[in-house]
Amino acid sequence: MIWLVGCCGMLGREFAAAFERAGISYTGTGSETDVTDKNTVLSFASGKNFKYIINCSAYTAVDKAESEEDKALLINRDGVLNLALAAKQIDAVLIHFSTDYVFDGESSEPYKETDATNPVSAYGRTKLAGEKALTGAIDKYFIFRISWLYGRFGGNFVSTMIRLMNERGSLGVVDDQKGSPTYTKHLVENVIRLINFGSSKYGIYHYSDEGIISWYDFAAVIYRIGRETGIIHKDVRLRRITSGEYPTPAKRPAMSAFNKDKVGRLEGFKLNRWEDNLSDYFKYYGEK
Ligand SMILES: NC(=O)c1ccc[n+]([C@@H]2O[C@H](COP(=O)([O-])OP(=O)(O)OC[C@H]3O[C@@H](n4cnc5c(N)ncnc54)[C@H](OP(=O)(O)O)[C@@H]3O)[C@@H](O)[C@H]2O)c1
């Protein structure tokens, strides 16, 4: 039995859909089971036969976090610690997701798990604090640092691009931030295989789709596939712009691609090219 925490967010809904398709039994909870409330979390887990707790809950509003870091910290650090304590209480494995924003983006090489962290945003600091709280509390965990997450169950870069491309004649997209997208559906398939293997290679892993691109590169292929599939129904002129031309409250790392050698050796994990995963996303576009 699996406890799916944050079952109504983008990644949580992808897990729920996959569990339902595969007939895997799980209990899903949303924000009514508040992870920041230790008593709620511990009493919810108490006496339950959960072998895994999958945490998809988080404070994910990257720009808003700059002005409410305390609130973000409560969810991204204290909530994670409460789930770790619950996992310990019932001897479950905690599967948790973190972010490329724990790095400053100054590296010229893809980041390894052993590289020094140095978040440049409030969101990144709170996610790193969550990792530290978790790893300080328990041993049986998998933390997957992921980047540029998108999928059919939430608002994200791809869905935003599709909307804007259907509204505008010209669109500037940032070309000086490099990284890799992570497709929720493929991530979930990997995690389910990992669970089925019963792997005990606990630790922190870097995971994303294969390929290092800029947001502009991503947008260009979204546009091409969108036009081919008829989901984008008009011509748009795409322009490369700099981060300076698109100011945001939170600073983003300039280069946040991951070295994925470690996750490539993890039981059940397969890595797909980002373009292949994007094509798959378009196949299911609009389906809920
Ligand atoms: N999105 C990205 O680009 C990205 C990139 C890298 C890493 N990640 C990480 O990937 C994971 C999944 O992200 P996502 O995009 O799927 O997130 P999401 O769509 O924002 O979903 C987060 C969920 O957490 C729930 N939640 C918030 N506060 C809670 C609380 N106190 N107690 C219980 N539930 C609470 C939210 O419920 P309500 O909506 O009801 O508040 C929401 O359903 C997160 O750990 C995130 O940090 C995301």
The ligand as an SDF file (V2000), in Angstrom:
LIG
                    3D

 48 52  0  0  0  0  0  0  0  0999 V2000
    6.8430   22.3500  -11.2590 N   0  0  0  0  0  0  0  0  0  0  0  0
    8.1460   22.3270  -11.5240 C   0  0  0  0  0  0  0  0  0  0  0  0
    8.6400   22.8930  -12.5380 O   0  0  0  0  0  0  0  0  0  0  0  0
    9.1070   21.5980  -10.6110 C   0  0  0  0  0  0  0  0  0  0  0  0
   10.4580   21.6010  -10.9320 C   0  0  0  0  0  0  0  0  0  0  0  0
   11.3290   20.9130  -10.1030 C   0  0  0  0  0  0  0  0  0  0  0  0
   10.8500   20.2530   -8.9940 C   0  0  0  0  0  0  0  0  0  0  0  0
    9.5280   20.2700   -8.6880 N   0  0  0  0  0  0  0  0  0  0  0  0
    9.0600   19.5490   -7.5030 C   0  0  0  0  0  0  0  0  0  0  0  0
    8.2090   18.4890   -7.9340 O   0  0  0  0  0  0  0  0  0  0  0  0
    7.2230   18.2320   -6.9320 C   0  0  0  0  0  0  0  0  0  0  0  0
    5.8350   18.2410   -7.5520 C   0  0  0  0  0  0  0  0  0  0  0  0
    5.5910   19.5260   -8.0980 O   0  0  0  0  0  0  0  0  0  0  0  0
    4.2060   19.9200   -8.8140 P   0  0  0  0  0  0  0  0  0  0  0  0
    4.5460   20.9020   -9.8740 O   0  0  0  0  0  0  0  0  0  0  0  0
    3.4260   18.6960   -9.1220 O   0  0  0  0  0  0  0  0  0  0  0  0
    3.5010   20.7250   -7.6180 O   0  0  0  0  0  0  0  0  0  0  0  0
    2.0240   21.3620   -7.5800 P   0  0  0  0  0  0  0  0  0  0  0  0
    1.2970   21.0920   -8.8380 O   0  0  0  0  0  0  0  0  0  0  0  0
    2.1860   22.7720   -7.1170 O   0  0  0  0  0  0  0  0  0  0  0  0
    1.3200   20.5160   -6.4330 O   0  0  0  0  0  0  0  0  0  0  0  0
    1.6810   20.6330   -5.0930 C   0  0  0  0  0  0  0  0  0  0  0  0
    0.5550   20.0900   -4.2760 C   0  0  0  0  0  0  0  0  0  0  0  0
    0.9070   20.2370   -2.8860 O   0  0  0  0  0  0  0  0  0  0  0  0
   -0.2740   20.5370   -2.1850 C   0  0  0  0  0  0  0  0  0  0  0  0
    0.0330   21.1950   -0.9170 N   0  0  0  0  0  0  0  0  0  0  0  0
    0.4890   22.4520   -0.7310 C   0  0  0  0  0  0  0  0  0  0  0  0
    0.6110   22.7060    0.5850 N   0  0  0  0  0  0  0  0  0  0  0  0
    0.2230   21.5780    1.2430 C   0  0  0  0  0  0  0  0  0  0  0  0
    0.1220   21.2320    2.6000 C   0  0  0  0  0  0  0  0  0  0  0  0
    0.4500   22.0950    3.5810 N   0  0  0  0  0  0  0  0  0  0  0  0
   -0.3050   19.9900    2.9330 N   0  0  0  0  0  0  0  0  0  0  0  0
   -0.6380   19.1070    1.9690 C   0  0  0  0  0  0  0  0  0  0  0  0
   -0.5720   19.3870    0.6400 N   0  0  0  0  0  0  0  0  0  0  0  0
   -0.1480   20.6170    0.2900 C   0  0  0  0  0  0  0  0  0  0  0  0
   -1.0310   21.4770   -3.1090 C   0  0  0  0  0  0  0  0  0  0  0  0
   -2.3830   21.4840   -2.7580 O   0  0  0  0  0  0  0  0  0  0  0  0
   -3.2530   22.8390   -2.9920 P   0  0  0  0  0  0  0  0  0  0  0  0
   -3.1400   23.1280   -4.4500 O   0  0  0  0  0  0  0  0  0  0  0  0
   -4.6070   22.4380   -2.5520 O   0  0  0  0  0  0  0  0  0  0  0  0
   -2.5970   23.8740   -2.1490 O   0  0  0  0  0  0  0  0  0  0  0  0
   -0.7860   20.8300   -4.4700 C   0  0  0  0  0  0  0  0  0  0  0  0
   -1.7840   19.9220   -4.8150 O   0  0  0  0  0  0  0  0  0  0  0  0
    7.4390   19.2960   -5.8570 C   0  0  0  0  0  0  0  0  0  0  0  0
    8.2340   18.7690   -4.8240 O   0  0  0  0  0  0  0  0  0  0  0  0
    8.2140   20.3830   -6.5700 C   0  0  0  0  0  0  0  0  0  0  0  0
    9.0060   21.1510   -5.6850 O   0  0  0  0  0  0  0  0  0  0  0  0
    8.6350   20.9190   -9.4890 C   0  0  0  0  0  0  0  0  0  0  0  0
  1  2  1  0
  2  3  2  0
  2  4  1  0
  4  5  1  0
  4 48  2  0
  5  6  2  0
  6  7  1  0
  7  8  2  0
  8  9  1  0
  8 48  1  0
  9 10  1  0
  9 46  1  0
 10 11  1  0
 11 12  1  0
 11 44  1  0
 12 13  1  0
 13 14  1  0
 14 15  2  0
 14 16  1  0
 14 17  1  0
 17 18  1  0
 18 19  2  0
 18 20  1  0
 18 21  1  0
 21 22  1  0
 22 23  1  0
 23 24  1  0
 23 42  1  0
 24 25  1  0
 25 26  1  0
 25 36  1  0
 26 27  1  0
 26 35  1  0
 27 28  2  0
 28 29  1  0
 29 30  1  0
 29 35  2  0
 30 31  1  0
 30 32  2  0
 32 33  1  0
 33 34  2  0
 34 35  1  0
 36 37  1  0
 36 42  1  0
 37 38  1  0
 38 39  2  0
 38 40  1  0
 38 41  1  0
 42 43  1  0
 44 45  1  0
 44 46  1  0
 46 47  1  0
M  CHG  2   8   1  16  -1
M  END
$$$$
